[in-house]
């Protein structure tokens, strides 16, 4: 049963815990039972962040459970299938065939794609806010080599453009699956003539975005998840500012965590500088950061919530920060919406208040933007985003996403990510 909206902080916190407890499955918290029955990378990392100030052990278990699916290449998959034999979700283990690849973990099927490298930031958040400091330090020491391997994978296997940024090779890797910035690169793919849930059906005449998403995944799988194939032949390769902004921020906090693991922070700081320079050189245009399609060489004309990801960098030049804040506060985003923050600029032809990532507001991107604004001392907007996000969940419950104009809930109910990050926002209220 979906949790009821609650007005006061204590009641809202109890409802959030109820959702997280109901959605817990061993070492993982599934995003939403039924619709998303396994462990998702993006969601699970946000769950760990939300738990950090309340339950150090459970936050750590969430991260360790996810990283149990890490491949020997350093890649952290976007889905870890729990239970391993379950096939109720498509595309399931039989589609990905990860266990046929020697780099995948034994006895734990996963997808073959990744998602934004938020994990070092999550580990730092747990360490910074830990209830049990000794436990948090021990967690950092366990996670550190896994995080270093993940970053090395991105720097080597995913710098497909040769400019220092990590490329995503599928819209699912962005965490923002249906964003309009993927329309052009997905639209350039060959027509797909099999149905979404049928891998080999040439007689079918479907050709939707979802068919092409499946086709992309199968192409990569059939290459043996080969890095050379990604560089030379894979038809979808995109440099995303949110993905790379998160990577940059994770490099910076990994430098802060390195001494706890007896390691040198220098390489992480150098990596952050390289990513910052590449973001400014390759993705900055007309006052925002934009998605670059490596296959066409073009920047996307559509601005989305992902354009603000590089603001997570405290070293971003002040003039760029001011321009981004101006766009965020303008009628393109917050200036014309009743609730923060629309996932696509309102003036874009692709804006749709009812379709995933084409307009609705999300708790997780609100949380990221709030952190980014805090990094740059914009306490006015930090308060506005926090209050607006809590107003959404009080009004509509822990929904997957929300209408940015009337605040009504969209997508799944009792969504773990929304519940967990609500706990983090409530912790700020307590600390004030």
N, C-alpha and C positions, 0 to 999 in steps of 0.2 A: 504494500500500500504506500502511495506517495506521501512523503512528509507534508504536513500542513504548514502554511506560512506562519511565522511567529513575529511578534512585534518587538518584544524586549530582548536584550542581548542574551540573558540567561536561557530563555526559552529557545531562542534561535540556536544557541550553542548545543543545547540538548538534542534538538532536531538534527543538527549536523552530525553529531556523534552517532545518533540512531541510524542515519543513512550509511555512514562509514562502517559501522559494525555489521549492518545487514549485507553490505556489499563485499565484506572481507571473505577471501577464499584462501586460507592458509597463509602463505608468505606474500600474497598479492591482494590488492583491493581492485576489483573489477570496476570499470567505469560505470556500467549499469547492467544489472542482471537481465539476461534475455537478449537484449540488443547488442551488448558488448560483453561477452561472457569470459574474456581472457584478460591477460595483463597487457595493457597498452603502455608503451614507453612514455609518451608525452603526458598522459593522464597520471600514470603512477608516480612520475617525478613531481608533478604538482601536488599529489596527495602527500608525498613525503615532506614537501615544503609546508603544507598546511598543518601537518602533525608536529612539526619541529618544535614549536614552543609549548607543546602539551605532552608529548610522549616520545622521548628520544629513541627508545628501543623500537617502537613500532615504525617510526620514520626510517630508522636504519634498516629494519627488516624489509621495508618496501623497496629501498634502493638495492639492497643485496639480492633480493629476490629477482628484481629486474636484471641486474648485472650477472646473475647466474646464466642468463641467456646470451652473454657476450661471446662473439666469435673470436677465434685465435688471431684474426686480422685486427682486432680492436673494435670492430663494428658492433654497436649495441642495437639489436633489432627492434623494429617498431611494434612487434607483437611477440610475446612469449605465451605459448599455448598451454593453458592450465584448465582442466586436466589435459594431459598430453594426447590422449586418444580422441578428444572431442572433435566432432566435425559439424556441429550445429551452426557454425559461423562460416560464411564464405568471404574471401578465400581462406580455407583452413589448411592444416598441415599437409594434406595430400596434394594441394596445389603448389605450395612453396617447396616441398621436398628438401627441406634444409638438411635432413639427416643423411642425405646422399653426398653432402659436401663435407670434406674432411676438416674444414675450418669451423664448422658449427659445433656447439656443445653436445656431448653425448647424452642421449636419452631425454633431451628436452627440445622438442620441436619449436622452431621460431619462424618468423617471416624472414625474407632476405633483404629487406629494406631497413633504413634507420629513421630517426626523427631528430628534432633539434637537440643539440648537446647541452641540455640544461642540468646535467647530473652533477657537475662540479659546483655549480651555483647552489643546487639543492644540498649537497654535502656541506658546503660552507654555511648555508642557512641553518642547518641542523646544529653544526658546531657552534655557531654564533649564539643561538638561542637555547642551547641544550638545557634540559632539566638536570641531566647527569653529565657533568663536564668530562669526567674520566671516560665514561662510556662513549661520549662524542669523539674524544681524541682517538680512542681505540677504533672507532668506526672509520675515521678519516684515514688512519694507517692501513686499514683493510682495503678501503676504496681507492686510495691514491694510485697504485700501479694500474688498476683498471681504467681510471680516468686518463692517465697518461697515455695508455694504449689507445683509448678512444680518440684522443686528440691527434695522436700520430697517424691514425687511420685517416682522419679527415684531411690532414695536411698532405698526405701522400696519395691515397687512392681517390680523393674527391676534388683535388685541385685541377679540374678538367679544363678550365680556361687558362691555366698557367699564370694567373695573376695574383694568387695568394688567397683566394676565397674558396670555400667548400661549395661544390655544386650538389643540388639535389637531383635525383634521377627519376623521380616519380612524384606527382602531387601529394601522395600519401605521406611522403617524407617531411612535408612542410608542417604538419599538424593542422593545417588550414585547407582541407582537401578540396573544397568546391570553390575556392577563391577565383574571381574572374581573371586574376593575373595568369592563370594557367590556360585560359581559353585559347589564346593564340598558339602556344606550342603544342597543346593537345589537338587543336584544330588542324595543325599541319601534318598530323600523323595519317597514315593510310587508312582508308575506310576499313572497318572491322565488321565482318559478316558472320559473326556468331553471337549467340545470346549471352548475356552477362554471366549466367550461372552454368553455361555449358561450354566447356573448353574447346571442344572440337565439333562444331556444327556448321559447316560451310553453307548448308542450305538455308540457314536463318538469315534474315535481312536486317537485323538490328545493327545500329551504328551510333550508339550513345556515347557520352563521355565515359560512363562506367564501363562500357565494353572496351574502350580504348585504354582505360586505366588497367583493366585486367590484361589486355594484350601487352602493355608495357611491362607488367610484372612477369608475364610468361616469357617474354623475350630475354629479360635479364636472367631469369631462372635457367632458361635453356642455354645460356652462355656459360653456365656453371658459376654464376655470380663473379664473372671475370672482370678485373679492373681494366685490362686492355680493351675489352669490348666496350666498357663504358666510355672510355676516352675516344675510341675510333669509330664505333658503330651505333651506339645507343641513340635513338632519335630524340630523347628528352633529356636535356641538361640545362639547368637553370640556376643562376646565382640569386639567392633570396636574401634580402636585407634582414629579415627577422631571424632566420637560421644563423646567419653570420654574426649578427649583433649579439645573439645569445652565446655563440661560440667565443666571441671576443670577451664578453663578460665572464664566461667560465674560465678562460685563460687567466684573467686577472685574479679571480679568487683562488684558482689553483696555485698561483704564486704565493698567495697568503697561507694556503694550507701546506705548501711544500715543506717548510721547516718542521712542522709537526711529524712529517714522515721522514725527516732527516735528509731532505732533498734540496737541491738548488732551485730557488724561485726564478732565476735569471731567464732560462729558456721560455718560460710561460709569459714573462713580461715582453720578451722579444717577439713572441708569436702574436701577442695582443697588438703590438705596434705595427706589425706587418698587416694584420687584418684591418686595422683602422685605416692605414694608408690605402689598402686595396678597396675598401668600402668607399672612401672619398673619391678615389680615382675612377672606379668602375661603375658605381651605382648611384652617385649623386647627380640629380638633374632637376632643374626647375623648383628648387626649394624643398625637395624630399629625396629620400632614397627609393630607388625603383628596382624592380625585378629585371634581371638581364637574361634573355634567352640566348644561350651560347650557340645554338644551332643557326639561328637567324642573325645573331649579333645585335638584335634590337632590345631597347628598354621598353618595358610595358608602359603604356600611357595611363593606366589605371592606378590610382593611389588607394591603398588599403591600410588596415591597421598594422600590417607588417612593415610598412614604410618607417615606422617609428622605432623599430627594434634596435637600431644602432645607438639610440639615446641611452641604452643601458651602459654605455661606455663613459666613465667619468672624464676620459681624456678627449672626448669629442669637442672640436673647437666651438667656442661660445657662440659665434655667429651662426653656425649650423644649428645649434640647439635652439636659438631664438627663432629661426625660420621654421623649424619643425613644430615648436610650440604654437607659433602663429597659425600654422595649418591645422593643428589639432583643435585649437579654440575657435577656428573659423566655421562658417556654415557648411563647410565641406564635411565636417565631423561633429564635434561636440556642440558647435554653435547653433545647429538646427535640430538637434535631437533632444528628447526629453530625458534620456538615460545614457550613460557612458558605456562604451565608445562604439559607434557603428563599425562593423568589420570592413566595410567598403565605403568610400566617399559617397555622400548622398547625391551629389550632382552627376555621378557617372551613369551612363545608360544601363550599365550592368547591375546597378543597385537594386536589390530586392529584399525588402524587410523580412520576408518569410523564408528565404532559402539560405541554408548553411553557408556562412562565410561570405555571403553576398550582401549583407546588411545587418543581420542580427548582432547584438552585443554578447560578449562572452566574459565570464568571470575571470578565466585564466589570462586573456589578453589585457583586461582591465588591470589585473594584478601586476603584470609585467610593465605596463605603461606607468602605473603608480610607482613601482620601484625605480623606473628610469627617471621619472620626474623628481623623486626623492634624491637620487644621485646628483641632480643638478640644482638642488635647493629650492625647487618650486613647491613649497609647502602648501600654497593656496590650492593648487591643482591636485596635490596629493590628498588633501582633505576632501575635495570635491569628488574625486574618483572613489575614494573609500566609502563616503556616505552614499553616493549614487549606486554603487555596487551592492551595498547592504540593503538599500531600498528595493532593489530588484528582487533579491532573494526573500526579503520580508513579504513582498507583495505576491510573488509568483512561486515561491518555493525553490528548491535546488534543481533548477532546470538546466538542461544542456546549454541553452542560449535563450536570448530574450529579444523581443521587439524593441528597437531603440526609441520608438516614439511613445508607445503606451505601456511598455514594461511587461507585457504579457509573456508567458513562458512559451518556448519553442523546443522541439526535439524531446529527448528523453526526460523523464522525471527522475528524482532521487539520484542525481548525477554526482558521482564521488568527487570529481574535481571541483565542482562548485561548492559542495559541502566542506571540503577540506580547506579551501582558500577562504571561505567564510570564517572558519576558525582562526585563521591567521589575521584577518581583518578585525575580528572581535578581540584578539589579543592586543592589538594596537589600542583599542578602546580602553581595555583594562589598564595598560601601561600609562596612558595619559591621565 
